[in-house]
Amino acid sequence: MRSDPDVLTWLPSYFEVGLGYSRLNSGALLAAPSLAGLISMVSGTLLSDRLSAKGWPTRAVRIVFPALCAFIGGAVLFIVPIITAPLAAVISIGYGIGAVVLPLANAAVSQICPPAQTAGTLGVFLALMAMGGLVGPYVTGLIVDAASDPGLGYATAFRIMGIVSGVCAVLAIVLADPDRDKQLVRGKASA
């Protein structure tokens, strides 16, 4: 989900080793998911802000909308191993659509947190998100190394990322409510 360090770490290797692209083409193909993520973050944030200005509930624009994007992105990544269409485009959609979670999650955390604690809370939140940059490539490497063929390992990694994205999206939709959480957190902070 995201400006995912996994994309930068092992996606070029997947294009080269798993799909047979040249090293030069693999590097060029890496730009597509990054561009898709950038477009997703900017357009998703603009859409969220417009819907908020029109009176849409915070939960809908800060939780449900990005969670649905993460779910769709996860579903796309899950089916990557069976797709024969232009795979770089499909991977870009899978990674890109989920990237909308990043700015909208920050906005939700900022809304929930008491103003005096916002900077520190966002710092911890961003540090936790950055942990994916350490864990993701390592786990992906373990999966690829354990597979009988690197292509199968990458396919398994895509499937696992898709499942994790989908499960996390459903959990966010079920459990997260910025308005409720703001009252809980700020009520405790003022006590």
N, C-alpha and C positions, 0 to 999 in steps of 0.2 A: 503494500500500500504506500504511491509515494515517491519522494526523491530517493528511492531505495538504493543504498550502497551496493546491494546485491547486483543491481543492474550494471553498475560500473565495474564490479569485481569479476563476475563470472559470465555475464551475458556475451561479451565478445568471444570468450572461450567457447560458449555454446554455439555461437554462429560459426566459428571456425572448426571446432572439433566435432560438434554434434551435427551441424548442417552442411559442412564442407565448403564454406565461403573462404576466400583468401583472407589473410590477415588485414590487408588494406580495406577490403569490403566489410569485414567484420567491424572494424573501427568506425567506418562510415555509417553502418547500420545502427550503431550504438546511439547516434544522434536522434533517431526517431523516437524511442521511448522517452528520452529527456525532453524533447520538444513537445510530445503529447502530454507529459506531466505538467510542463509549464503552461500550456494552453488550458489544461484542466483546472489548475490552481487559480489562474486569473479569471477564467470564465465562471468557474464555480463560485468563487468569492463574490464576483459581481452579481451573479444570479441570487445568491444568498442575501446579499445586502438589499437588492431590489425587493425580494419577497418579504424581508423583514420590514422595509419601509412601507409596504402595502398591508402590514398587519398580520402576516403569517406568524404562527406560533414559533417561538425560539426553538423548541424541540424539533419541529419539522425542518427548519432551515439549518440548524447546527448539528443535529444528530441524525434524523431519519434520512435526509438528502445525502449527506456524505456516506452514511452507512450503506445505503442502497448502491451508491457508486462503488464502494469497496466490495460489496457483494457481487455486482456485475463484473467488476474487474477480476475478482477471484474466480468467477464462473468461466470467464474467458481464459484465464491462465490454466484452469483445470482442463479445458478442452484443447489446449495448445498441442499436446502430443498426437492428437488425431486429425489435426487440420492440415490440409495440403495446399490451401490458398497462400497468398503472400504472407509468410510467417512473421516477418519483421513488422508488418502492419498490424497483425493480430496481437503480437506481443506488446506493441506500442499502445494499443487500445487497452489491453489488460492492465498494464502498468499505469498508463496515463490517467485513465478514468478514476483509479483509486487515489491518485495524488491529491484530489480535492480534499481529502481528509485532513491533510497537514494544516492549512491555514484555518479551516473551520474548527478543528479541534482546539487550536490555540485560542480562537475567539470564544469557544465554549468555556475553556478553563479561565480565561480572563473575566468572563461574565460571572462565573461561580465564585471566584476568589475575592476575599476582602481586598480593597485597593492597596492597603499598606503591605500586603503579602503577595501581590501579583507578580512582581519581578522575580522573587525567589521561587515562587511556585512554578512559573513558566520555565525558569532555569532548570529546575528538577524535572519537569515534564519533558523538556527538550532533551535533557541528558538521558532520560529513560527511552525516548524515541531513538536516540542515537545508538543505544545498545544494539539495536537491530543491525547496525553497521558492523558490529563485532560478531554477533551471533549468526546472522544470516549467511554470510559467506563461509563461515566455518562449517555450519550444518550442511550447507549445499555441497561443500567439498567432501564431507563425510558421505553424503548420499551418492555423489558421482563416483567417488573412489570405491564404494561398496558394490556398485552395479557391475554387471558383467560387461557392459558396454557404456562408454560415456554418454551416448545418446539416450540410452535407457535411464541412466542416472539423472540427466537433465529433465527428462520427461517426468520422472518421479518427483523431482524437486518442484517442477511447475505444478504438479497435482497437489503436493503438500501445501505450497503457497496458496493455491486456490482454495483449498479446504480451510486453512487457517484464516484467510481473509473472510470467507463466508461465515464461519463460526463467530469470529470477532464482530462482524457486521450485525449478525442476529443478536448477539449479546448486547451490543450498544443500543440497538433499537429497543430491546426489552428492558434494559437496566438504566440507561442514561436519561436524565431529565434535568436540563440546566436550571430551569425555574425552581423545581423542587430542591435540587442540590444546593442552589444559591441560598435558599431559606435555611436549609439544614446547616450549611457551613457558616454562614454569617450569623445565624442565631447562636451557634456555639462559640463563635469568635467574640461576640459581644458579651457573652455571659461571664 
